[in-house]
Amino acid sequence: MFAIFRKEISGFFSTLTGYLVIIVFMLVNSLFMWILPGEWNILESGYASLDTLFQLSPWIFLFLVPAITMKMISEEKRLGTIELLYSRPVTEREIVYGKFFASVALVFLALLPCVIFYVTIYIAGETPGNLDRGGTFGSFLGLFFLASIYASAGIFASSLTSNQVVAFVVSVFICFFLFAGFDSFAYLPGLKKVDEFVSLLGVNEHYRSMSRGVIDFRDLVYFATGAVIFNEASRLSLLSRKWKRRS
């Protein structure tokens, strides 16, 4: 698994992929937070807060993470290098988790420079240091876990096809449904009695919970379980390909 992880990380930074992910994430957030006029502009709102970052980032990751994962397995299938992987002493689980942890590591590296935003807001406030540290830490942690589920869903989408574009579109759809779909269903008239339960099935409810600064064990279990489910689905997808080849 470590060999797969190292190969993917090396691939991210031997090309522009890794750098672009970090630059795009920081640039888009910076534009909305400091330059573009509107309700998200911190300078216009007059309120020193990182709310803009934490409201925008799930939507930015909704496209950015699938862009990272779309070629993880689909490209291996298209080039035929997946057969090379099968010939090595690695299991399908090691392939999937190696690629998953590489994607998560890149997400972490994209989030790391956001410390600059935190320090800027910390200093720039009318009362320096007047920030909800618990809520900020919880939001960063929630954002990391949210992107981790996106990554596992993206790898699953990539395992279904040899076409990167198809993998990207399927991944965006799955991630969008996980983030906003369950909340939308919860508002349907027929689900009035179970609306809270339906909301809890979605990523957004757990992300909001962590953003309050309360690290609930149930939220951690949700994110871990979601990632494992998609990763195991990716493993089964790879296994099914092997079974087809043998039959």
NORBEL-V487958 format. One line per field, one symbol per residue. ss: DSSP state (H for helix, E for strand, L for the rest). Layout:
ss->???
This chain:
ss->LHHHHHHHHHHHHHLLHHHHHHHHHHHHHHHHHHHLLLLLLHHHHLLLLLHHHHHHHHHHHHHHHHHHHLLLLHHHHHHLHHHHHHLLLLLHHHHHHHHHHHHHHHHHHHHHLLHHHHHHHHHHLLLLLLLLHHHHHHHHHHHHHHHHHHHHHHHHHHHLLLLHHHHHHHHHHHHHHHHHHHHHHHLLHHHHHHHHHHHHLLHHHHHHHHHLLLLLHHHHHHHHHHHHHHHHHHHHHHHHHHHHHHL
